[in-house]
Amino acid sequence: MIGDISGAFRHIPTNADHMHMFAFQFDDFIVIDLSCGFDWCGSPAFYSVSGSPFNALYESQHPPANLAPIDSSKFVGNVRPYLY
């Protein structure tokens, strides 16, 4: 799979008109998404050291009961610490 996405960023439009697809403002911070999943949800964790903290934050959340009355269990992330 790594070979399939190795050239992915060469094919992403880098025109200023497209920047809204990769960045957003949160409070006083500008957040830039440097991952391209291409249906592979492990991409952010695989390519970024910050993947584990984001995964921990994701796993600590659950959908509001009024939006997901059938399944309001906590979210399950896909990042597991490497054991050496």
MMTF fields as JSON, N, C-alpha, C and O atoms, coordinates in Angstrom:
{
  "mmtfVersion": "1.0.0",
  "mmtfProducer": "UNKNOWN",
  "numBonds": 335,
  "numAtoms": 336,
  "numGroups": 84,
  "numChains": 1,
  "numModels": 1,
  "chainsPerModel": [1],
  "groupsPerChain": [84],
  "chainIdList": ["A"],
  "bondAtomList": [4, 2, 8, 6, 12, 10, 16, 14, 20, 18, 24, 22, 28, 26, 32, 30, 36, 34, 40, 38, 44, 42, 48, 46, 52, 50, 56, 54, 60, 58, 64, 62, 68, 66, 72, 70, 76, 74, 80, 78, 84, 82, 88, 86, 92, 90, 96, 94, 100, 98, 104, 102, 108, 106, 112, 110, 116, 114, 120, 118, 124, 122, 128, 126, 132, 130, 136, 134, 140, 138, 144, 142, 148, 146, 152, 150, 156, 154, 160, 158, 164, 162, 168, 166, 172, 170, 176, 174, 180, 178, 184, 182, 188, 186, 192, 190, 196, 194, 200, 198, 204, 202, 208, 206, 212, 210, 216, 214, 220, 218, 224, 222, 228, 226, 232, 230, 236, 234, 240, 238, 244, 242, 248, 246, 252, 250, 256, 254, 260, 258, 264, 262, 268, 266, 272, 270, 276, 274, 280, 278, 284, 282, 288, 286, 292, 290, 296, 294, 300, 298, 304, 302, 308, 306, 312, 310, 316, 314, 320, 318, 324, 322, 328, 326, 332, 330],
  "bondOrderList": [1, 1, 1, 1, 1, 1, 1, 1, 1, 1, 1, 1, 1, 1, 1, 1, 1, 1, 1, 1, 1, 1, 1, 1, 1, 1, 1, 1, 1, 1, 1, 1, 1, 1, 1, 1, 1, 1, 1, 1, 1, 1, 1, 1, 1, 1, 1, 1, 1, 1, 1, 1, 1, 1, 1, 1, 1, 1, 1, 1, 1, 1, 1, 1, 1, 1, 1, 1, 1, 1, 1, 1, 1, 1, 1, 1, 1, 1, 1, 1, 1, 1, 1],
  "groupList": [{"groupName": "MET", "atomNameList": ["N", "CA", "C", "O"], "elementList": ["N", "C", "C", "O"], "formalChargeList": [0, 0, 0, 0], "bondAtomList": [1, 0, 2, 1, 3, 2], "bondOrderList": [1, 1, 2], "singleLetterCode": "M", "chemCompType": "L-PEPTIDE LINKING"}, {"groupName": "ILE", "atomNameList": ["N", "CA", "C", "O"], "elementList": ["N", "C", "C", "O"], "formalChargeList": [0, 0, 0, 0], "bondAtomList": [1, 0, 2, 1, 3, 2], "bondOrderList": [1, 1, 2], "singleLetterCode": "I", "chemCompType": "L-PEPTIDE LINKING"}, {"groupName": "GLY", "atomNameList": ["N", "CA", "C", "O"], "elementList": ["N", "C", "C", "O"], "formalChargeList": [0, 0, 0, 0], "bondAtomList": [1, 0, 2, 1, 3, 2], "bondOrderList": [1, 1, 2], "singleLetterCode": "G", "chemCompType": "PEPTIDE LINKING"}, {"groupName": "ASP", "atomNameList": ["N", "CA", "C", "O"], "elementList": ["N", "C", "C", "O"], "formalChargeList": [0, 0, 0, 0], "bondAtomList": [1, 0, 2, 1, 3, 2], "bondOrderList": [1, 1, 2], "singleLetterCode": "D", "chemCompType": "L-PEPTIDE LINKING"}, {"groupName": "SER", "atomNameList": ["N", "CA", "C", "O"], "elementList": ["N", "C", "C", "O"], "formalChargeList": [0, 0, 0, 0], "bondAtomList": [1, 0, 2, 1, 3, 2], "bondOrderList": [1, 1, 2], "singleLetterCode": "S", "chemCompType": "L-PEPTIDE LINKING"}, {"groupName": "ALA", "atomNameList": ["N", "CA", "C", "O"], "elementList": ["N", "C", "C", "O"], "formalChargeList": [0, 0, 0, 0], "bondAtomList": [1, 0, 2, 1, 3, 2], "bondOrderList": [1, 1, 2], "singleLetterCode": "A", "chemCompType": "L-PEPTIDE LINKING"}, {"groupName": "PHE", "atomNameList": ["N", "CA", "C", "O"], "elementList": ["N", "C", "C", "O"], "formalChargeList": [0, 0, 0, 0], "bondAtomList": [1, 0, 2, 1, 3, 2], "bondOrderList": [1, 1, 2], "singleLetterCode": "F", "chemCompType": "L-PEPTIDE LINKING"}, {"groupName": "ARG", "atomNameList": ["N", "CA", "C", "O"], "elementList": ["N", "C", "C", "O"], "formalChargeList": [0, 0, 0, 0], "bondAtomList": [1, 0, 2, 1, 3, 2], "bondOrderList": [1, 1, 2], "singleLetterCode": "R", "chemCompType": "L-PEPTIDE LINKING"}, {"groupName": "HIS", "atomNameList": ["N", "CA", "C", "O"], "elementList": ["N", "C", "C", "O"], "formalChargeList": [0, 0, 0, 0], "bondAtomList": [1, 0, 2, 1, 3, 2], "bondOrderList": [1, 1, 2], "singleLetterCode": "H", "chemCompType": "L-PEPTIDE LINKING"}, {"groupName": "PRO", "atomNameList": ["N", "CA", "C", "O"], "elementList": ["N", "C", "C", "O"], "formalChargeList": [0, 0, 0, 0], "bondAtomList": [1, 0, 2, 1, 3, 2], "bondOrderList": [1, 1, 2], "singleLetterCode": "P", "chemCompType": "L-PEPTIDE LINKING"}, {"groupName": "THR", "atomNameList": ["N", "CA", "C", "O"], "elementList": ["N", "C", "C", "O"], "formalChargeList": [0, 0, 0, 0], "bondAtomList": [1, 0, 2, 1, 3, 2], "bondOrderList": [1, 1, 2], "singleLetterCode": "T", "chemCompType": "L-PEPTIDE LINKING"}, {"groupName": "ASN", "atomNameList": ["N", "CA", "C", "O"], "elementList": ["N", "C", "C", "O"], "formalChargeList": [0, 0, 0, 0], "bondAtomList": [1, 0, 2, 1, 3, 2], "bondOrderList": [1, 1, 2], "singleLetterCode": "N", "chemCompType": "L-PEPTIDE LINKING"}, {"groupName": "GLN", "atomNameList": ["N", "CA", "C", "O"], "elementList": ["N", "C", "C", "O"], "formalChargeList": [0, 0, 0, 0], "bondAtomList": [1, 0, 2, 1, 3, 2], "bondOrderList": [1, 1, 2], "singleLetterCode": "Q", "chemCompType": "L-PEPTIDE LINKING"}, {"groupName": "VAL", "atomNameList": ["N", "CA", "C", "O"], "elementList": ["N", "C", "C", "O"], "formalChargeList": [0, 0, 0, 0], "bondAtomList": [1, 0, 2, 1, 3, 2], "bondOrderList": [1, 1, 2], "singleLetterCode": "V", "chemCompType": "L-PEPTIDE LINKING"}, {"groupName": "LEU", "atomNameList": ["N", "CA", "C", "O"], "elementList": ["N", "C", "C", "O"], "formalChargeList": [0, 0, 0, 0], "bondAtomList": [1, 0, 2, 1, 3, 2], "bondOrderList": [1, 1, 2], "singleLetterCode": "L", "chemCompType": "L-PEPTIDE LINKING"}, {"groupName": "CYS", "atomNameList": ["N", "CA", "C", "O"], "elementList": ["N", "C", "C", "O"], "formalChargeList": [0, 0, 0, 0], "bondAtomList": [1, 0, 2, 1, 3, 2], "bondOrderList": [1, 1, 2], "singleLetterCode": "C", "chemCompType": "L-PEPTIDE LINKING"}, {"groupName": "TRP", "atomNameList": ["N", "CA", "C", "O"], "elementList": ["N", "C", "C", "O"], "formalChargeList": [0, 0, 0, 0], "bondAtomList": [1, 0, 2, 1, 3, 2], "bondOrderList": [1, 1, 2], "singleLetterCode": "W", "chemCompType": "L-PEPTIDE LINKING"}, {"groupName": "TYR", "atomNameList": ["N", "CA", "C", "O"], "elementList": ["N", "C", "C", "O"], "formalChargeList": [0, 0, 0, 0], "bondAtomList": [1, 0, 2, 1, 3, 2], "bondOrderList": [1, 1, 2], "singleLetterCode": "Y", "chemCompType": "L-PEPTIDE LINKING"}, {"groupName": "GLU", "atomNameList": ["N", "CA", "C", "O"], "elementList": ["N", "C", "C", "O"], "formalChargeList": [0, 0, 0, 0], "bondAtomList": [1, 0, 2, 1, 3, 2], "bondOrderList": [1, 1, 2], "singleLetterCode": "E", "chemCompType": "L-PEPTIDE LINKING"}, {"groupName": "LYS", "atomNameList": ["N", "CA", "C", "O"], "elementList": ["N", "C", "C", "O"], "formalChargeList": [0, 0, 0, 0], "bondAtomList": [1, 0, 2, 1, 3, 2], "bondOrderList": [1, 1, 2], "singleLetterCode": "K", "chemCompType": "L-PEPTIDE LINKING"}],
  "groupTypeList": [0, 1, 2, 3, 1, 4, 2, 5, 6, 7, 8, 1, 9, 10, 11, 5, 3, 8, 0, 8, 0, 6, 5, 6, 12, 6, 3, 3, 6, 1, 13, 1, 3, 14, 4, 15, 2, 6, 3, 16, 15, 2, 4, 9, 5, 6, 17, 4, 13, 4, 2, 4, 9, 6, 11, 5, 14, 17, 18, 4, 12, 8, 9, 9, 5, 11, 14, 5, 9, 1, 3, 4, 4, 19, 6, 13, 2, 11, 13, 7, 9, 17, 14, 17],
  "groupIdList": [1, 2, 3, 4, 5, 6, 7, 8, 9, 10, 11, 12, 13, 14, 15, 16, 17, 18, 19, 20, 21, 22, 23, 24, 25, 26, 27, 28, 29, 30, 31, 32, 33, 34, 35, 36, 37, 38, 39, 40, 41, 42, 43, 44, 45, 46, 47, 48, 49, 50, 51, 52, 53, 54, 55, 56, 57, 58, 59, 60, 61, 62, 63, 64, 65, 66, 67, 68, 69, 70, 71, 72, 73, 74, 75, 76, 77, 78, 79, 80, 81, 82, 83, 84],
  "secStructList": [7, 2, 2, 2, 2, 6, 6, 4, 4, 4, 4, 1, 7, 7, 7, 4, 4, 4, 4, 4, 4, 6, 3, 3, 3, 3, 6, 6, 3, 3, 3, 3, 7, 7, 7, 7, 7, 6, 6, 7, 6, 6, 2, 2, 2, 2, 2, 7, 6, 6, 2, 2, 2, 2, 2, 2, 2, 2, 2, 6, 7, 7, 7, 7, 6, 6, 6, 7, 1, 1, 7, 7, 7, 7, 7, 7, 7, 7, 7, 7, 7, 7, 7, 7],
  "xCoordList": [0.813, 0.0, 0.859, 0.472, 2.006, 2.845, 3.266, 3.311, 3.571, 3.934, 2.796, 3.025, 1.562, 0.401, 0.219, -0.26, 0.591, 0.351, 1.623, 1.585, 2.749, 4.016, 4.036, 4.7, 3.337, 3.322, 2.041, 1.767, 1.254, -0.064, 0.007, -0.804, 0.953, 1.002, 1.437, 1.276, 1.976, 2.325, 1.077, 1.125, -0.034, -1.254, -2.327, -3.458, -1.991, -2.952, -2.831, -1.724, -3.96, -3.883, -3.324, -3.752, -2.38, -1.769, -2.115, -1.464, -3.113, -3.573, -4.164, -4.766, -3.996, -4.515, -6.024, -6.549, -6.725, -8.176, -8.562, -9.707, -7.619, -7.916, -7.44, -7.648, -6.818, -6.245, -7.298, -6.985, -8.536, -9.581, -9.831, -10.421, -9.391, -9.602, -8.581, -8.77, -7.498, -6.421, -6.091, -5.211, -6.769, -6.463, -7.738, -8.688, -7.728, -8.845, -8.338, -7.25, -9.133, -8.755, -9.573, -10.793, -8.879, -9.506, -9.045, -7.867, -9.953, -9.615, -8.567, -8.824, -7.402, -6.347, -5.299, -4.23, -5.59, -4.624, -5.041, -6.229, -4.064, -4.311, -3.871, -2.72, -4.772, -4.51, -4.387, -5.282, -3.273, -3.032, -2.997, -2.2, -3.857, -3.927, -2.909, -3.021, -1.922, -0.869, -1.048, -0.12, -2.216, -2.433, -3.439, -4.381, -3.225, -4.168, -4.482, -3.677, -5.637, -5.97, -6.212, -5.798, -6.864, -7.212, -7.828, -7.439, -8.797, -9.527, -8.654, -8.999, -7.554, -6.7, -6.689, -5.987, -7.448, -7.647, -6.433, -6.455, -5.387, -4.197, -3.174, -2.135, -3.44, -2.468, -1.98, -0.766, -2.855, -2.335, -1.415, -0.396, -1.765, -0.931, 0.373, 1.402, 0.338, 1.526, 2.549, 3.749, 2.103, 3.011, 3.327, 4.164, 2.696, 2.879, 3.12, 2.473, 4.057, 4.324, 3.115, 2.885, 2.362, 1.205, -0.007, -1.066, 0.109, -1.022, -1.543, -2.755, -0.661, -1.095, -1.906, -2.95, -1.473, -2.319, -3.691, -4.694, -3.74, -5.03, -5.896, -7.106, -5.283, -6.024, -6.582, -7.726, -5.783, -6.245, -7.417, -8.377, -7.332, -8.433, -9.685, -10.786, -9.516, -10.63, -11.281, -12.506, -10.452, -10.983, -11.673, -12.472, -11.383, -12.015, -13.402, -14.097, -13.804, -15.085, -16.133, -15.804, -17.364, -18.459, -19.545, -19.649, -20.356, -21.395, -22.474, -22.772, -23.057, -24.148, -25.323, -25.63, -25.961, -27.058, -28.203, -28.883, -28.424, -29.525, -29.204, -30.12, -27.929, -27.552, -27.33, -27.46, -27.0, -26.762, -27.393, -26.678, -28.734, -29.379, -29.138, -29.206, -28.86, -28.66, -27.263, -27.089, -26.274, -24.886, -24.195, -23.703, -24.156, -23.469, -22.18, -21.705, -21.615, -20.363, -19.206, -19.313, -18.102, -16.931, -16.39, -16.539, -15.76, -15.122, -13.897, -13.267, -13.565, -12.399, -11.42, -11.74, -10.235, -9.207, -8.458, -8.672, -7.584, -6.837, -5.342, -4.567, -4.921, -3.498, -3.162, -3.775, -2.224, -1.759, -0.274, 0.453, 0.189, 1.622, 2.468, 2.092, 3.604, 4.537, 5.227, 5.663, 5.326, 6.019, 7.333, 7.352, 8.417, 9.726, 10.273, 11.372],
  "yCoordList": [-1.191, 0.0, 1.259, 2.265, 1.222, 2.413, 2.853, 4.05, 1.909, 2.26, 2.918, 3.758, 2.54, 3.109, 4.583, 5.335, 5.005, 6.395, 7.229, 8.392, 6.647, 7.373, 8.647, 9.611, 8.679, 9.872, 10.666, 11.519, 10.401, 11.027, 12.545, 13.215, 13.101, 14.547, 15.243, 16.458, 14.514, 15.12, 15.377, 16.133, 14.753, 14.859, 15.708, 15.767, 16.355, 17.201, 18.617, 19.143, 19.246, 20.623, 21.55, 21.5, 22.38, 23.285, 24.737, 25.641, 24.965, 26.311, 26.903, 26.184, 28.196, 28.851, 28.685, 28.715, 28.511, 28.317, 26.987, 26.811, 26.053, 24.736, 24.57, 23.512, 25.576, 25.437, 25.188, 24.614, 25.61, 25.394, 23.905, 23.536, 23.051, 21.617, 20.987, 19.855, 21.707, 21.12, 21.897, 21.487, 22.999, 23.799, 24.449, 24.693, 24.721, 25.44, 26.169, 25.885, 27.104, 27.862, 27.369, 27.227, 27.112, 26.669, 27.601, 27.606, 28.388, 29.453, 30.352, 30.942, 30.467, 31.309, 30.508, 31.03, 29.256, 28.379, 28.082, 27.993, 27.932, 27.453, 25.998, 25.686, 25.12, 23.685, 23.26, 23.511, 22.614, 22.139, 20.62, 20.022, 20.006, 18.549, 18.067, 18.372, 17.319, 16.828, 15.364, 14.733, 14.815, 13.401, 13.258, 14.041, 12.266, 11.911, 10.439, 9.574, 10.169, 8.801, 7.872, 6.714, 8.324, 7.47, 6.166, 5.081, 6.29, 5.158, 4.312, 3.167, 4.849, 4.156, 5.002, 6.012, 4.617, 5.467, 5.511, 6.259, 4.754, 4.797, 5.812, 5.966, 6.513, 7.429, 8.5, 8.659, 9.252, 10.282, 9.724, 10.333, 8.581, 8.0, 7.457, 7.507, 6.944, 6.348, 7.407, 7.186, 8.541, 9.57, 10.669, 11.526, 10.676, 11.803, 11.338, 10.411, 11.995, 11.69, 12.068, 11.484, 13.029, 13.482, 12.575, 12.881, 11.497, 10.595, 9.993, 9.871, 9.614, 8.984, 9.919, 9.504, 11.163, 12.052, 12.306, 12.354, 12.471, 12.672, 11.432, 11.534, 10.272, 9.028, 8.912, 8.495, 9.277, 9.226, 10.185, 9.854, 11.362, 12.318, 11.762, 11.874, 11.168, 10.567, 9.453, 9.372, 8.592, 7.466, 7.894, 7.135, 9.084, 9.545, 10.14, 10.502, 10.243, 10.844, 9.783, 8.622, 10.183, 9.317, 10.201, 11.377, 9.642, 10.463, 10.835, 10.06, 12.017, 12.397, 11.426, 10.963, 11.128, 10.157, 10.586, 9.739, 11.895, 12.338, 12.18, 12.149, 12.081, 11.892, 10.429, 10.04, 9.628, 8.201, 7.393, 6.811, 7.351, 6.682, 5.178, 4.587, 4.556, 3.107, 2.738, 1.772, 3.505, 3.194, 4.456, 5.245, 4.65, 5.815, 5.402, 6.1, 4.258, 3.796, 4.669, 5.383, 4.603, 5.41, 5.027, 3.894, 6.0, 5.748, 4.863, 4.902, 4.083, 3.205, 3.655, 3.631, 4.063, 4.487, 3.3, 2.159, 3.578, 2.495, 2.579, 1.868, 3.433, 3.585, 2.801, 3.004, 1.937, 1.169, 1.446, 1.551, 1.566, 1.834, 0.661, -0.505, 1.013, -0.024, -0.636, 0.083, -1.93, -2.625, -3.16, -3.961, -2.718, -3.144, -4.254, -4.744],
  "zCoordList": [0.0, 0.0, 0.0, -0.594, 0.648, 0.714, -0.682, -0.966, -1.547, -2.911, -3.663, -4.532, -3.332, -4.008, -3.701, -4.549, -2.509, -2.127, -2.072, -1.67, -2.473, -2.352, -3.186, -2.805, -4.299, -5.136, -5.026, -5.87, -4.0, -3.892, -3.844, -4.483, -3.104, -2.964, -4.247, -4.368, -5.19, -6.477, -7.317, -8.287, -6.95, -7.738, -7.072, -7.555, -5.987, -5.287, -5.822, -5.93, -6.159, -6.653, -5.571, -4.418, -5.95, -4.973, -5.252, -4.728, -6.055, -6.33, -5.05, -4.252, -4.857, -3.655, -3.519, -2.405, -4.627, -4.578, -3.934, -3.519, -3.847, -3.292, -1.85, -1.256, -1.286, 0.05, 1.128, 2.171, 0.893, 1.893, 2.132, 3.147, 1.214, 1.374, 2.316, 2.76, 2.63, 3.42, 4.685, 5.442, 4.93, 6.112, 6.633, 5.889, 7.928, 8.53, 9.761, 10.262, 10.24, 11.421, 12.604, 12.52, 13.709, 14.95, 16.048, 16.404, 16.588, 17.531, 16.888, 15.839, 17.492, 16.928, 16.176, 15.86, 15.887, 15.235, 13.799, 13.491, 12.94, 11.583, 11.549, 11.856, 11.182, 11.147, 9.697, 8.891, 9.363, 8.006, 8.035, 8.757, 7.254, 7.181, 6.158, 4.971, 6.616, 5.725, 5.375, 4.869, 5.634, 5.329, 4.198, 4.078, 3.39, 2.332, 2.507, 2.162, 3.036, 3.393, 2.231, 2.288, 1.182, 0.049, 0.53, 0.098, 1.434, 1.999, 2.929, 3.222, 3.385, 4.345, 5.605, 5.658, 6.616, 7.784, 8.707, 9.684, 8.444, 9.276, 8.817, 9.458, 7.719, 7.149, 8.119, 8.252, 8.812, 9.715, 10.791, 11.115, 11.339, 12.388, 11.836, 12.508, 10.632, 10.042, 9.668, 9.83, 9.174, 8.677, 9.675, 9.388, 10.82, 11.722, 13.15, 13.638, 13.802, 15.203, 16.057, 17.115, 15.596, 16.37, 16.211, 16.759, 15.498, 15.297, 16.585, 16.757, 17.489, 18.742, 19.637, 20.14, 19.858, 20.675, 20.05, 20.761, 18.72, 18.065, 18.206, 18.409, 18.101, 18.257, 19.676, 19.86, 20.677, 22.062, 22.28, 22.975, 21.688, 21.788, 21.115, 21.654, 19.947, 19.213, 20.03, 20.114, 20.632, 21.393, 22.688, 23.237, 23.178, 24.416, 24.165, 25.114, 22.915, 22.56, 22.25, 22.005, 22.264, 21.824, 21.229, 21.578, 20.331, 19.706, 20.719, 21.628, 20.562, 21.46, 21.328, 20.23, 22.424, 22.422, 21.512, 20.933, 21.381, 20.523, 19.036, 18.214, 18.677, 17.273, 16.923, 15.762, 17.908, 17.669, 18.799, 19.615, 18.859, 19.996, 20.053, 21.13, 18.927, 18.915, 19.392, 20.136, 18.964, 19.326, 19.811, 19.004, 21.101, 21.657, 22.364, 23.259, 21.955, 22.556, 22.088, 21.091, 22.819, 22.474, 21.106, 20.65, 20.468, 19.184, 19.382, 20.439, 18.391, 18.445, 17.376, 16.187, 17.791, 16.848, 16.284, 16.694, 15.347, 14.705, 14.966, 14.327, 15.89, 16.171, 17.425, 18.473, 17.322, 18.469, 18.649, 17.662, 19.881, 20.092, 19.612, 19.732, 19.072, 18.626, 19.833, 20.733, 19.856, 20.936, 20.396, 19.461, 20.982, 20.497, 21.348, 21.091]
}
